Amino acid sequence: MFVLNLKTFKMISNLGLDTSKTKEINLKLNDLLASFQTYYQNLRGIHWNIKGRRFFELHMKFEELYTDATIKIDEIAERILTLGGQPLHTFEDYLNTSKVVVGKNVTNDEKSVQLIITSLSSLLQLERTILRLSGDAQDEGTNSLMSDFIAEQEKTVWMMQSWLNE
């Protein structure tokens, strides 16, 4: 159900949000969803294919990260639905929309960690854009979700960067 605010000529959703603003947020959330799916596949690939003396350490870490990514993917899709949108759900859509580079045949420990840093940097840029849009729309649900993602991913980038600089 939508309500038309005649004073400002805005359509307001049942959540009390301007539908034109949530439409824009949903577009960006779908960009994030597609990018997270690529990040997830990158993590699966490096988890399966990592080689070398740090195999055990990194194999476990990559599994931890892809398990976390699956939770975030679900949260993003559910947020899109909550805002009245439809989440992307095909590999074709993901490949056409993702802002994260595809990591193919990465087996080296340092290249794997660098791929994670690069991927998270792309995700952080998208999340900050969504954070700004959701703030402007007074969309606290999306705002909170992005804030949580950003704080956690910044820490992961710091840890991965520290690992590279050992």
C-alpha positions as CSV (number, residue, x, y, z in Angstrom):
1,M,0.0,0.0,0.0
2,F,1.2,3.5,-0.8
3,V,0.1,6.9,0.4
4,L,0.2,10.0,-1.8
5,N,1.4,13.0,0.1
6,L,-0.4,15.8,-1.7
7,K,1.7,18.6,-0.1
8,T,4.9,17.4,-1.6
9,F,3.6,15.1,-4.4
10,K,5.5,12.1,-3.0
11,M,4.5,8.5,-2.9
12,I,5.2,7.2,0.6
13,S,5.5,3.4,1.2
14,N,4.1,1.5,4.2
15,L,7.5,1.9,5.7
16,G,7.1,5.6,5.6
17,L,9.8,6.1,3.0
18,D,9.6,8.1,-0.3
19,T,9.2,5.4,-3.0
20,S,11.3,7.3,-5.5
21,K,14.2,7.3,-3.1
22,T,13.8,3.6,-2.2
23,K,13.8,2.8,-5.9
24,E,17.2,4.4,-6.2
25,I,18.4,2.6,-3.1
26,N,17.2,-0.7,-4.5
27,L,19.2,-0.1,-7.7
28,K,22.3,0.3,-5.7
29,L,21.5,-2.6,-3.4
30,N,21.2,-4.8,-6.5
31,D,24.6,-3.5,-7.6
32,L,25.9,-4.5,-4.1
33,L,24.1,-7.9,-4.3
34,A,25.7,-8.7,-7.6
35,S,29.1,-7.5,-6.4
36,F,28.8,-9.6,-3.2
37,Q,28.0,-12.7,-5.3
38,T,31.2,-12.1,-7.3
39,Y,33.1,-11.6,-4.0
40,Y,31.6,-14.9,-2.7
41,Q,32.6,-16.8,-5.8
42,N,36.1,-15.3,-5.6
43,L,36.3,-16.5,-2.0
44,R,35.2,-20.0,-3.0
45,G,37.7,-20.1,-5.7
46,I,40.7,-19.1,-3.6
47,H,39.5,-21.4,-0.8
48,W,39.5,-24.4,-3.1
49,N,42.6,-23.5,-5.1
50,I,45.0,-22.0,-2.5
51,K,48.5,-23.6,-2.5
52,G,51.6,-23.3,-0.5
53,R,52.9,-23.4,3.1
54,R,50.1,-21.1,4.3
55,F,47.4,-23.4,2.9
56,F,45.8,-24.4,6.3
57,E,45.8,-20.9,7.7
58,L,44.3,-19.3,4.5
59,H,42.0,-22.2,3.6
60,M,40.2,-21.8,7.0
61,K,40.1,-18.0,6.8
62,F,38.7,-18.0,3.3
63,E,35.9,-20.4,4.4
64,E,35.1,-18.0,7.3
65,L,34.9,-15.1,4.9
66,Y,32.7,-16.9,2.3
67,T,30.4,-18.2,5.1
68,D,30.0,-14.6,6.2
69,A,29.4,-13.4,2.7
70,T,26.5,-15.8,2.2
71,I,24.8,-14.3,5.3
72,K,25.3,-10.8,3.9
73,I,24.0,-11.8,0.4
74,D,20.8,-13.0,2.1
75,E,20.5,-9.8,4.1
76,I,20.9,-7.6,1.0
77,A,18.3,-9.5,-1.0
78,E,15.9,-9.4,2.0
79,R,16.4,-5.6,2.3
80,I,15.7,-5.2,-1.4
81,L,12.4,-7.1,-0.9
82,T,11.6,-5.1,2.2
83,L,11.9,-1.9,0.2
84,G,9.6,-3.3,-2.5
85,G,12.2,-4.3,-5.0
86,Q,13.2,-7.5,-6.6
87,P,16.7,-8.9,-6.0
88,L,18.8,-9.9,-9.0
89,H,19.2,-13.7,-9.0
90,T,20.9,-14.9,-12.2
91,F,24.6,-15.3,-12.9
92,E,24.1,-13.2,-16.1
93,D,22.7,-10.3,-14.0
94,Y,25.6,-10.7,-11.5
95,L,28.3,-10.6,-14.2
96,N,26.6,-7.7,-15.9
97,T,26.1,-5.7,-12.7
98,S,29.0,-6.5,-10.4
99,K,31.6,-3.9,-9.5
100,V,34.0,-6.6,-8.1
101,V,36.6,-8.0,-10.4
102,V,36.5,-11.7,-11.1
103,G,39.4,-13.6,-9.7
104,K,40.2,-16.6,-11.9
105,N,42.7,-19.4,-11.1
106,V,44.2,-17.5,-8.2
107,T,46.3,-20.0,-6.2
108,N,49.1,-17.8,-4.7
109,D,48.7,-16.7,-1.0
110,E,49.5,-13.0,-1.5
111,K,47.5,-12.7,-4.7
112,S,44.6,-14.3,-2.9
113,V,44.7,-11.8,-0.1
114,Q,45.2,-8.9,-2.5
115,L,42.0,-10.1,-4.3
116,I,40.1,-9.9,-1.1
117,I,41.4,-6.4,-0.4
118,T,40.5,-5.3,-3.9
119,S,37.1,-6.9,-3.7
120,L,36.3,-5.4,-0.3
121,S,37.4,-1.9,-1.5
122,S,34.9,-2.1,-4.3
123,L,32.2,-3.3,-1.9
124,L,33.0,-0.5,0.5
125,Q,32.6,2.2,-2.2
126,L,29.2,0.8,-3.1
127,E,28.2,0.6,0.6
128,R,29.2,4.2,1.2
129,T,27.1,5.3,-1.7
130,I,24.1,3.4,-0.4
131,L,24.8,4.8,3.1
132,R,24.6,8.3,1.7
133,L,21.4,7.5,-0.2
134,S,19.7,5.8,2.7
135,G,20.7,8.7,5.0
136,D,19.1,11.1,2.6
137,A,16.0,9.0,2.5
138,Q,15.8,8.5,6.2
139,D,16.0,4.8,5.6
140,E,17.4,3.7,8.9
141,G,17.1,0.0,8.1
142,T,19.4,0.2,5.1
143,N,21.6,2.8,6.8
144,S,22.2,0.4,9.8
145,L,22.9,-2.5,7.5
146,M,25.5,-0.6,5.5
147,S,27.1,0.9,8.7
148,D,27.5,-2.6,10.1
149,F,28.9,-4.0,6.8
150,I,31.4,-1.0,6.5
151,A,32.7,-1.4,10.0
152,E,33.3,-5.1,9.7
153,Q,34.9,-4.9,6.2
154,E,37.2,-2.0,7.1
155,K,38.6,-4.2,9.9
156,T,39.0,-7.1,7.5
157,V,40.8,-4.9,5.0
158,W,43.1,-3.7,7.8
159,M,43.8,-7.3,8.9
160,M,44.4,-8.5,5.3
161,Q,46.7,-5.6,4.6
162,S,48.6,-6.3,7.9
163,W,49.0,-10.0,6.8
164,L,50.5,-8.8,3.5
165,N,53.0,-6.5,5.3
166,E,54.3,-9.1,7.6
